[in-house]
């Protein structure tokens, strides 16, 4: 799990904070710290200021609100009310930006990011009470364990107008991930149609999830890749759907792992898709793209547009050609996303200056180097001059699976693959070889590191600036 996810909640030290700690006790503070970190876990492309604690007089309530009309900052305010005392906990949330230059400009937050923040503040305020008023309330530890999942399920159900109990579906899928069918991990797929797309095929007597997850044969009938159960927005069965289209319909601004493209591309025109993978990941598709994931015990919202925006602005500061900038960045991001869900690990480097290649790639590992083995030269002939944004996604992903790094110049041209990257000798011995290579390479451009557990980290000047 990335350091962004593990970053502890920061409180401003104050008398109010000390009074809050006394009022809600250790269990209450443990729950509060997990809950307050929820926005940054779910929205890793954002950052939250320190949390301030006040003891106001008069009526207070939990809410999220815009700081100003430009919608670049959301104020999160959580009211904890007891019989004799009350507390207001607040912080500001905004999208991440760079330290300087064009990339420093704050970015507008979208309605669903606001909705997620609103649900976090409301839920914490409803659940948490001073210890004297907490009797009869569901165990805070039980709520804490699946806090983010409750937020995601409630957000999706409301935002998409679904009658289906997504919370129950997610619970069932997580349980399904622990089971097997004929000694194989189970994969599963659902395609949920918008109310306007429902026809008379809908069966009034069979509904998800209660009528299907209890029957073993139906647990393995769909695979989530080529087939999926097609259901209505309130859970009525429409049938088993072959997801493969008659014609390829991939759209330029859709983002998803290539192996689930059929389900992703079917999740358009108000429909949404859910896939359970063999690794136990839950993927949620909407609008043709991957929107939410559950993996390694963590839920996350994928705002692809802003992630690419951050990447592009960092690249712009490093003089990447504006003509090719967007296509280059999106090309690298697509391959990184693909590698992430393959769980194989990868390392990509986008050089700011092609002349830096010799400073970081061992001689003989770059395309066209003298002394290359004959088999490498044969592959070089087919790969020389390839641009990342024109390269087939499967080919680029396979290149990234080789030991070593994949290096591009600032126009997206492939310079090296499976390359040994030079690293500094001053590293902490606890760092893995891929992390050491990413840190060293990031002094010559932007390094994108995909770990073996799927985390994506973007590095610049020896430091990560975004972790997904």
C-alpha positions in Angstrom: 0.0 0.0 0.0 1.4 3.4 -0.9 2.7 6.0 1.5 -0.1 8.3 0.5 -2.6 5.8 1.8 -0.7 5.2 5.1 -0.1 8.9 5.8 -1.5 9.6 9.2 -4.2 12.2 9.8 -2.7 15.5 10.9 -4.5 17.5 13.7 -3.7 21.0 14.8 -2.7 20.9 18.4 -5.3 22.7 20.5 -7.3 22.7 23.7 -10.3 21.6 21.6 -8.4 18.5 20.4 -7.4 17.5 24.0 -11.1 17.9 25.1 -12.2 15.8 22.1 -9.7 13.0 22.9 -11.1 12.9 26.5 -14.7 12.9 25.3 -14.6 10.1 22.7 -11.8 8.0 24.2 -9.2 5.8 22.5 -11.8 3.8 20.5 -13.4 6.9 19.3 -10.1 8.5 18.2 -9.0 5.3 16.5 -12.3 5.3 14.5 -12.0 9.1 13.8 -8.5 8.8 12.4 -9.5 6.0 10.0 -12.7 7.9 8.9 -10.9 11.3 8.4 -8.3 9.6 6.1 -11.1 8.2 4.0 -11.3 11.1 1.4 -7.6 10.7 0.6 -7.8 6.9 0.4 -10.8 7.1 -1.9 -9.4 10.2 -3.8 -5.6 9.7 -3.9 -5.3 12.6 -6.3 -6.4 15.0 -3.6 -4.8 16.4 -0.4 -6.3 17.5 2.9 -5.1 20.2 5.2 -4.6 19.7 9.0 -7.8 19.0 10.9 -8.8 21.7 13.4 -11.0 21.0 16.4 -13.3 23.7 17.9 -15.9 23.7 20.7 -18.6 26.0 19.3 -21.8 27.2 20.9 -25.2 26.9 19.3 -26.5 24.5 16.7 -23.9 22.7 14.5 -24.2 20.0 11.8 -21.9 17.9 9.6 -21.6 19.0 6.0 -19.3 19.5 3.0 -19.4 22.8 1.3 -17.5 24.7 -1.4 -15.1 27.3 -0.2 -15.8 29.6 -3.2 -17.7 29.7 -6.5 -14.6 28.3 -8.4 -15.1 24.9 -6.7 -11.5 24.3 -6.2 -11.6 23.6 -2.4 -14.1 21.6 -0.4 -14.5 22.4 3.3 -15.2 19.2 5.4 -16.9 19.9 8.7 -17.9 17.1 11.1 -20.1 17.8 14.1 -19.8 15.5 17.1 -22.6 16.3 19.5 -23.2 15.0 23.0 -25.6 16.1 25.8 -23.1 18.3 27.5 -20.4 19.0 24.9 -20.0 19.4 21.2 -17.1 19.6 18.8 -16.6 20.8 15.2 -13.8 19.1 13.3 -12.9 20.7 10.0 -10.3 20.7 7.1 -10.0 21.7 3.5 -9.7 19.3 0.6 -8.3 20.2 -2.9 -6.8 18.3 -5.8 -3.1 17.8 -5.9 -1.0 20.2 -7.9 2.7 20.7 -8.5 5.0 22.9 -6.5 5.5 25.6 -9.2 4.8 26.6 -12.8 1.7 25.8 -14.8 1.2 22.6 -12.8 0.7 24.7 -9.6 -2.7 25.9 -10.7 -5.5 24.5 -8.6 -8.0 22.3 -10.4 -11.8 22.3 -10.1 -13.3 19.4 -8.1 -16.2 17.5 -9.7 -19.7 16.7 -8.3 -18.9 13.1 -7.4 -15.8 14.1 -5.4 -18.0 16.5 -3.5 -20.6 13.8 -3.0 -18.0 11.4 -1.6 -16.8 14.1 0.8 -20.4 14.9 1.9 -21.1 11.2 2.7 -17.9 10.9 4.7 -18.7 14.0 6.9 -22.4 12.9 7.4 -21.5 9.3 8.3 -18.9 10.2 10.8 -21.2 12.7 12.5 -24.0 10.2 12.7 -21.8 7.4 14.0 -19.5 9.0 16.5 -20.7 10.2 19.9 -19.0 11.0 23.2 -18.5 7.7 25.2 -21.4 8.4 27.5 -23.9 8.6 24.7 -22.5 5.6 22.7 -24.3 2.7 24.3 -26.4 0.7 21.8 -24.5 2.1 18.8 -23.0 -0.5 16.4 -19.4 -1.3 17.3 -17.1 1.4 16.0 -14.6 -1.2 15.0 -17.1 -3.0 12.9 -18.0 0.2 11.0 -14.4 1.2 10.7 -13.5 -2.1 9.0 -15.7 -1.4 6.0 -16.1 2.4 6.2 -14.9 3.2 2.7 -17.0 0.5 1.2 -20.2 1.9 2.8 -19.3 5.3 1.3 -18.6 4.0 -2.2 -21.8 1.9 -2.2 -24.0 4.7 -1.0 -22.4 7.2 -3.5 -22.8 4.9 -6.5 -26.4 3.9 -5.6 -27.4 7.6 -5.3 -25.2 9.1 -8.1 -26.4 6.5 -10.6 -30.0 6.2 -9.4 -29.8 2.4 -8.6 -32.3 0.5 -6.7 -29.9 -2.4 -6.3 -28.2 -2.8 -2.9 -24.6 -2.4 -4.0 -23.3 -2.8 -0.5 -24.7 -6.3 -0.3 -23.3 -7.1 -3.8 -19.8 -5.9 -2.7 -20.0 -8.1 0.5 -21.0 -11.1 -1.6 -18.3 -10.5 -4.1 -15.6 -10.3 -1.4 -16.9 -13.5 0.0 -16.9 -15.1 -3.4 -13.2 -14.1 -3.9 -12.4 -16.4 -1.0 -14.0 -19.4 -2.7 -13.1 -21.6 -5.7 -14.9 -23.6 -8.4 -13.2 -26.7 -9.7 -10.0 -25.6 -7.9 -9.9 -22.3 -9.7 -10.5 -18.8 -8.2 -13.9 -17.5 -9.2 -14.3 -14.6 -11.6 -17.7 -12.8 -12.0 -19.4 -10.2 -14.0 -22.4 -8.0 -13.7 -23.8 -5.5 -16.3 -26.4 -3.2 -14.7 -28.6 -1.4 -17.2 -30.1 2.0 -16.8 -33.9 2.1 -16.3 -34.3 3.5 -19.9 -32.5 0.4 -21.3 -34.7 -2.2 -19.6 -37.1 -4.2 -21.8 -39.6 -7.1 -21.1 -36.7 -9.6 -20.7 -36.5 -8.6 -17.0 -37.6 -11.5 -14.8 -39.8 -10.4 -11.9 -39.0 -13.5 -9.8 -35.2 -13.5 -9.8 -33.2 -10.7 -8.2 -29.6 -10.0 -7.3 -27.9 -10.7 -5.1 -30.1 -13.0 -3.0 -31.3 -15.4 -5.7 -27.9 -16.1 -7.2 -24.9 -16.0 -4.9 -26.4 -18.8 -2.8 -26.4 -21.2 -5.8 -23.0 -22.6 -6.5 -23.5 -23.2 -10.3 -24.3 -19.5 -10.9 -21.2 -18.4 -9.1 -19.1 -19.5 -12.0 -21.5 -19.0 -14.9 -20.2 -15.5 -15.9 -16.5 -14.6 -16.0 -16.6 -10.8 -16.1 -14.4 -10.7 -19.2 -16.5 -12.2 -22.1 -19.8 -12.8 -20.2 -21.7 -11.1 -17.5 -25.2 -11.4 -15.9 -27.2 -8.5 -17.3 -29.6 -7.1 -14.7 -31.9 -4.1 -14.2 -31.0 -1.1 -12.0 -33.1 -2.7 -9.2 -31.6 -6.2 -9.6 -34.0 -8.1 -11.8 -32.4 -10.6 -14.1 -32.4 -9.9 -17.8 -30.1 -12.7 -18.9 -26.5 -13.9 -19.4 -24.9 -11.4 -21.8 -22.1 -12.1 -24.3 -20.0 -9.0 -23.9 -18.0 -9.3 -27.1 -19.1 -6.6 -29.6 -19.5 -7.3 -33.3 -17.2 -4.4 -34.0 -14.3 -2.9 -31.9 -15.6 0.2 -30.2 -12.6 1.4 -28.1 -12.8 5.2 -27.5 -9.8 7.4 -27.1 -10.6 8.7 -23.7 -11.7 5.5 -22.0 -9.4 4.0 -19.5 -9.3 0.4 -18.3 -7.1 -2.8 -18.2 -7.2 -4.3 -21.7 -8.4 -7.7 -20.6 -11.8 -6.2 -19.4 -12.4 -4.0 -22.4 -15.7 -5.8 -23.3 -17.3 -5.1 -20.0 -15.8 -1.6 -19.8 -17.1 -0.7 -23.3 -20.5 -2.1 -22.5 -20.8 0.3 -19.5 -22.0 3.2 -21.5 -25.4 5.0 -22.0 -26.3 4.8 -18.4 -25.1 1.2 -17.8 -22.4 0.2 -15.4 -20.4 -3.0 -14.9 -18.8 -4.9 -12.0 -16.1 -7.5 -12.4 -14.5 -9.8 -9.8 -11.0 -10.9 -10.8 -9.0 -14.0 -10.0 -6.8 -11.8 -7.7 -9.9 -10.9 -5.7 -10.1 -7.4 -7.0 -13.5 -5.7 -7.6 -13.6 -3.4 -10.6 -16.5 -1.0 -11.2 -17.0 0.5 -14.7 -19.1 3.4 -15.7 -19.1 5.7 -18.8 -16.8 3.3 -20.6 -14.0 3.6 -18.1 -12.7 2.1 -14.8 -14.2 4.3 -12.0 -13.7 2.4 -8.7 -11.6 -0.5 -7.6 -11.3 -2.6 -4.5 -7.9 -4.3 -4.2 -5.5 -5.1 -1.4 -8.2 -4.2 1.0 -8.7 -0.7 -0.3 -11.4 1.2 -2.3 -10.3 3.9 -4.7 -12.0 6.3 -7.2 -10.1 6.7 -10.4 -10.3 10.2 -11.8 -8.3 9.5 -15.0 -8.7 13.0 -16.4 -7.1 14.6 -13.4 -4.4 12.0 -13.0 -3.3 12.6 -16.6 -3.7 16.3 -16.0 -1.1 16.1 -13.1 1.2 14.0 -15.3 0.9 16.4 -18.3 1.6 19.5 -16.2 4.7 17.9 -14.7 5.8 16.9 -18.2 5.1 20.4 -19.5 7.4 21.8 -16.8 10.1 19.4 -18.3 9.7 20.8 -21.8 7.9 17.9 -23.4 6.7 18.9 -26.8 3.2 20.4 -26.4 2.2 18.9 -29.8 2.7 15.3 -28.5 2.2 15.9 -24.8 -1.3 14.6 -24.2 -0.9 11.6 -26.4 2.4 10.6 -24.9 1.2 10.9 -21.3 -2.1 9.1 -22.0 -0.2 6.3 -23.8 2.1 5.7 -20.8 -0.7 5.9 -18.3 -2.8 3.3 -20.2 0.1 0.9 -20.2 0.8 1.5 -16.5 -2.9 0.9 -15.7 -2.8 -2.3 -17.7 0.4 -3.5 -15.9 -1.1 -2.5 -12.6 -3.9 -5.0 -12.9 -1.7 -7.7 -14.2 0.2 -7.5 -11.0 3.6 -8.1 -12.7 5.3 -4.8 -11.9 6.8 -2.3 -14.4 8.9 0.8 -14.8 8.6 3.5 -17.4 10.7 6.6 -17.9 9.8 9.7 -19.9 13.1 11.5 -20.5 13.1 15.3 -20.5 16.2 15.3 -22.7 17.1 12.4 -25.0 20.8 13.1 -24.3 20.3 11.9 -20.8 19.8 8.3 -22.0 23.5 7.4 -21.5 23.5 8.7 -18.0 20.9 6.2 -16.8 20.8 3.2 -19.3 23.7 0.7 -19.2 25.6 0.7 -22.6 24.2 -2.1 -24.7 20.7 -2.0 -23.3 19.3 0.8 -25.6 17.9 0.3 -29.0 20.6 0.6 -31.6 23.6 0.3 -29.2 26.7 -1.3 -30.5 27.4 -4.8 -29.2 23.7 -5.8 -29.0 23.0 -9.5 -29.3 21.6 -10.6 -32.7 18.3 -11.6 -31.2 18.0 -8.1 -29.6 18.9 -6.4 -32.9 16.2 -8.4 -34.7 13.6 -7.1 -32.2 15.1 -3.6 -32.4 14.3 -3.5 -36.1 10.6 -3.9 -35.5 10.5 -1.6 -32.4 12.8 1.2 -33.5 10.9 4.4 -33.9 7.7 3.1 -32.2 5.7 5.8 -30.4 4.0 4.9 -27.2 0.7 6.4 -28.2 0.6 4.4 -31.5 1.9 1.2 -30.1 -0.6 -1.7 -29.5 -1.5 -1.8 -25.8 -0.8 -5.5 -25.5 2.7 -5.1 -27.1 3.6 -2.2 -24.8 2.4 -4.1 -21.7 4.5 -7.2 -22.7 7.6 -5.0 -23.1 7.0 -3.6 -19.6 6.8 -7.1 -18.1 10.5 -7.7 -19.0 13.1 -7.2 -16.3 14.3 -3.7 -16.4 12.8 -0.4 -17.5 11.1 0.9 -20.6 12.4 4.3 -21.7 10.9 6.9 -24.0 12.1 10.3 -25.2 9.9 13.4 -24.7 8.0 12.8 -28.0 7.1 9.2 -26.8 9.6 7.4 -29.0 10.8 4.0 -27.6 14.5 4.2 -26.7 15.0 1.1 -24.5 13.1 -1.9 -23.2 14.1 -4.4 -20.6 16.9 -2.0 -19.8 19.2 -2.1 -16.8 19.0 1.4 -15.2 21.9 2.9 -13.3 21.3 3.6 -9.7 23.0 5.6 -7.0 25.0 3.8 -4.3 23.6 6.0 -1.6 20.2 4.3 -1.3 18.8 2.8 1.9 19.2 -1.0 1.6 15.5 -1.5 2.4 14.5 0.0 -0.9 13.6 -2.5 -3.7 15.5 -2.6 -6.9 12.6 -1.1 -8.9 12.1 1.7 -6.4 15.9 2.5 -6.5 15.8 2.6 -10.3 12.7 4.8 -10.3 14.3 7.3 -7.9 17.5 7.5 -9.9 15.7 7.8 -13.3 13.3 10.5 -12.0 16.3 12.9 -11.9 16.3 12.7 -15.7 12.5 12.8 -16.3 9.3 11.4 -15.0 9.5 7.8 -13.7 6.3 5.7 -13.5 6.7 2.7 -11.2 4.2 -0.1 -11.0 4.7 -2.4 -8.0 4.0 -6.1 -8.0 0.9 -5.5 -5.9 -0.5 -3.0 -8.4 0.3 0.4 -6.8 1.3 3.0 -9.4 3.8 5.7 -8.3 4.8 8.8 -10.4 8.2 10.1 -9.4 10.1 13.3 -10.2 13.4 14.6 -8.9 13.8 11.6 -6.6 10.4 12.0 -4.9 6.9 10.6 -5.6 4.3 13.2 -6.6 1.4 10.9 -7.0 0.6 7.4 -5.7 -2.4 5.4 -6.8 
